[in-house]
Amino acid sequence: MRGEFERVAARQPMDTLSMKRYELPPPPPGKMTDVAAWGECVDNSMAQLEHQSTRIMNLELMEEYGAEAWKEHNALLQRMLTHSQAQLQDLKKEIQELNWTRKNMQTKAGEELRHLESSWVSLVSRNYEIEQACVLLEAEIVKLEHEKETQES
């Protein structure tokens, strides 16, 4: 294919059509009187004739049925395309619904996380206040014990 593109780009003419395959060569010069050699030539010509006959039959069949077969093939391709596009739309719809469901779940999870974080901050603050109160009470207990010891002595 690349060679053909290069030929066209170089603006060279096409090669002439070779008719070699359609020729029916006679026996070699040394075997012109040999019946077996002529038998091979006749067999070769019959094979080529049968091949050409088959090609003509195929062309006639294509002429008679080819257009309709091509139209049917195109209709099949169109049905396949329509079916594929419908499947694509269904898949896009499923993906959109899945993404919407995920977004809602993540939004709800985010709200719950904010609520839990707020509760955690509140509980940590409350623990801190309780610890501060405990420290103050321990300090007061130590002070009262110290005062009691001073009064007893």
Residue pairs with C-beta under 8 A, 6 or more apart in sequence:
7 14
22 48
24 41
24 44
24 45
24 48
25 41
26 32
26 41
27 34
27 37
27 38
27 40
27 41
28 37
31 37
